[in-house]
């Protein structure tokens, strides 16, 4: 069962966007994507809130998340969050092995 965490980073004066840009440009995001069990690590920008960045972070299971949280990478993330004075909000979702399909509603 995969686990997805939506993390909302909020700051002021464009700090959240600068944080996401530094995560990408420094290679930190790529290192996280390469961690065992990571399925997705992507930033998005809400159109109605220029001071917030949404990170969609998906993992194979809780063990993969726990390993990520125990890694030295978390110190890097914490330092960047402090640098940009960001506040966070999280939503957590699990996906069953056979999720209900919404295929009939999707245009591909």
C-alpha positions as CSV (number, residue, x, y, z in Angstrom):
1,X,0.0,0.0,0.0
2,X,1.6,3.3,-1.1
3,X,1.5,6.4,1.0
4,X,1.3,9.9,-0.3
5,X,1.9,13.0,1.8
6,X,0.9,16.4,0.5
7,X,3.1,19.0,2.2
8,X,2.1,22.7,1.9
9,X,5.1,25.0,2.5
10,X,4.0,28.6,3.2
11,X,6.2,31.7,3.6
12,X,6.3,35.3,2.6
13,X,7.8,37.3,-0.2
14,X,8.2,34.3,-2.5
15,X,10.1,32.3,0.0
16,X,8.3,29.0,-0.6
17,X,9.0,29.2,-4.3
18,X,12.6,30.0,-3.6
19,X,12.8,27.0,-1.3
20,X,11.5,24.7,-4.0
21,X,13.8,26.2,-6.6
22,X,16.8,25.6,-4.3
23,X,15.7,22.0,-3.6
24,X,15.7,21.4,-7.4
25,X,18.8,23.4,-8.3
26,X,20.9,22.0,-5.5
27,X,20.1,18.4,-6.4
28,X,18.5,17.7,-3.1
29,X,15.2,16.8,-4.6
30,X,16.9,14.5,-7.1
31,X,18.6,12.7,-4.2
32,X,15.3,12.2,-2.4
33,X,13.8,10.9,-5.6
34,X,16.6,8.3,-5.7
35,X,16.0,7.1,-2.2
36,X,14.7,3.5,-1.9
37,X,10.9,3.5,-1.9
38,X,10.3,7.0,-3.3
39,X,7.6,6.9,-5.9
40,X,7.1,10.7,-6.5
41,X,8.6,13.9,-5.2
42,X,7.2,16.9,-7.2
43,X,6.5,20.5,-6.4
44,X,3.4,22.4,-7.6
45,X,2.3,26.0,-7.2
46,X,-1.3,26.9,-6.3
47,X,-2.7,29.5,-8.7
48,X,-4.7,31.2,-5.9
49,X,-1.9,31.4,-3.3
50,X,1.5,32.7,-4.5
51,X,3.1,32.2,-1.1
52,X,2.5,28.5,-0.9
53,X,4.1,25.5,-2.6
54,X,2.6,22.0,-2.6
55,X,4.9,19.0,-2.5
56,X,3.4,15.7,-3.5
57,X,5.6,13.1,-1.8
58,X,4.8,9.4,-2.4
59,X,6.5,6.3,-0.9
60,X,6.0,2.6,-1.3
61,X,5.3,2.1,2.4
62,X,5.8,3.4,6.0
63,X,9.2,1.8,6.2
64,X,10.5,3.8,3.3
65,X,9.2,7.0,4.9
66,X,10.8,6.1,8.2
67,X,14.2,5.5,6.5
68,X,13.9,8.8,4.7
69,X,13.1,10.6,8.0
70,X,16.1,8.9,9.6
71,X,18.4,9.9,6.8
72,X,20.9,12.8,6.9
73,X,18.7,14.4,4.1
74,X,16.3,15.6,6.9
75,X,18.9,17.9,8.3
76,X,19.3,19.5,4.8
77,X,15.6,19.9,4.5
78,X,15.3,21.4,8.0
79,X,18.1,23.9,7.3
80,X,16.4,25.0,4.1
81,X,13.0,25.4,5.8
82,X,14.6,27.5,8.4
83,X,16.5,29.5,5.8
84,X,13.3,30.5,4.1
85,X,11.2,30.7,7.4
86,X,8.6,28.3,6.1
87,X,5.6,26.9,7.9
88,X,4.1,23.5,6.9
89,X,0.8,21.7,6.8
90,X,0.5,18.1,5.8
91,X,-2.2,15.7,4.5
92,X,-1.6,12.0,4.3
93,X,-3.3,9.5,2.0
94,X,-2.9,5.7,1.5
95,X,-3.6,3.8,-1.6
96,X,-4.9,0.3,-1.4
97,X,-3.5,-2.4,-3.7
98,X,-6.6,-2.2,-5.9
99,X,-7.9,1.4,-5.7
100,X,-11.4,2.2,-7.0
101,X,-11.1,3.3,-10.6
102,X,-12.2,6.7,-11.7
103,X,-11.2,5.9,-15.3
104,X,-14.7,6.7,-16.6
105,X,-14.2,10.3,-15.5
106,X,-10.7,10.8,-16.9
107,X,-10.0,12.2,-20.4
108,X,-6.7,10.9,-21.6
